[in-house]
């Protein structure tokens, strides 16, 4: 039986404007030199370190029940697979966050909306999830939008991630550092923004990576990284998730 992380989320700085359901996570993370990450971060932020290292994550999950509050869930979107490549940041106010290097999404509408509203580097992809017992597999291959150029390293990058999810709970300083982020930093319309979110504590468990064939991490600016074993592999129990709310962005 999974136990929740002991870290309680801080309260939102204002009313919630977006609500989503997130479930069926895998968290694959690699240590990297902070000097590699620093040039990729928005102005006003710096790499957030654990044990002297910056960290890069490959994170697939299922997003569902998306709604702009107080409206009902957005029709025709339902649920979809998202896979992001991310690293971690901290700003001068000591607010920690995620910096997304790429986000693959299964539906085009959320891709266009997130790009316009927040400047997030969403990409439209053909993505899927398969579950068999305690094994979970995510697959994705990026579409090329009209007028879009091929990536210099790989055309239409793809990933295939297969893991076995255990029932063994995990709650360590590293697991909390990698997952209890409560917001993201992004450069949008010439300014750096921070968007805060909150959700119930993660029901984190250990997982075993069975296979990884990935081009997303290299396409996000980290060539060769996915060719070695991750330094941390975590998951949420299959079928379980958290309800997440976002506040309006603030300028830093």
C-alpha positions, 0 to 999 in steps of 0.5 A, a space after each residue: 500500500 502506497 503512503 503519501 509524501 510527508 511534504 504538505 503543499 503550500 497554499 495558493 497565492 490566490 484563487 484557483 483558475 485551472 483544475 486538472 486530474 493527473 494519474 499513472 505517473 512515471 518519474 525518470 531522473 538523471 543527474 546533470 552538471 548545473 552548468 549544462 542546465 543554467 543557460 536553459 533557464 528563464 532569466 531570474 532563475 537558477 538551477 535548483 540543486 540536490 546533492 550538488 547536482 541539477 536534475 533532468 526528468 522524463 515524466 509521462 502521465 495521464 491528464 484528465 478532467 481539465 477545466 477553467 474554473 468555475 466552468 465545467 470540464 473542457 468538452 472533447 478533450 477528456 483525458 490524454 497522455 502527456 510526456 514532459 522533459 523538465 529540469 528544476 529552478 529556483 528564483 530570487 524569492 526562493 520559489 522553486 519550480 519546474 522548467 519544461 524543455 518539452 511537453 508532448 500532448 495527445 490532443 492539439 487543442 491543449 497544445 495550442 492553448 498552453 502555448 498561447 496562455 503560458 508560452 509552454 513548449 507543448 508539442 502535438 504527438 501521437 501518444 498512448 498508454 498500455 497497462 498490463 498487471 503491474 507493468 506500464 508502457 508509454 509510447 509517443 511520436 511527435 507530429 510536425 505542425 504545419 510550417 514547423 521545422 524538423 529538429 536538428 538532432 532528430 525528426 519527429 522525436 519519439 519515446 517508448 518507456 516500459 516499467 514495473 510499478 511496485 507497491 513499495 512506498 517511497 518518501 525520501 529527501 530526493 523523492 520530495 525534491 524531484 516531485 514536490 515542486 508546486 509551480 513552474 517558471 517560464 519565459 513568456 511575452 518577454 518576461 519570466 513568470 511563475 505559476 503556482 499549483 497545489 495538489 494532495 501529497 503524492 502517493 509515490 512508490 518505487 518502480 523498475 525501468 524495464 526498457 527505454 528507447 527515447 529521443 525526447 531527452 536528446 531533442 530537449 537539449 540533453 544528447 546522450 543522457 537517456 543512453 545511461 540508466 536513470 539515477 532515480 525511478 519513481 511512480 504513482 500506483 497504477 490507476 491512482 492520481 491527484 487533483 491539481 489546481 493552478 493559480 494565476 501566473 505572477 511576474 518575477 
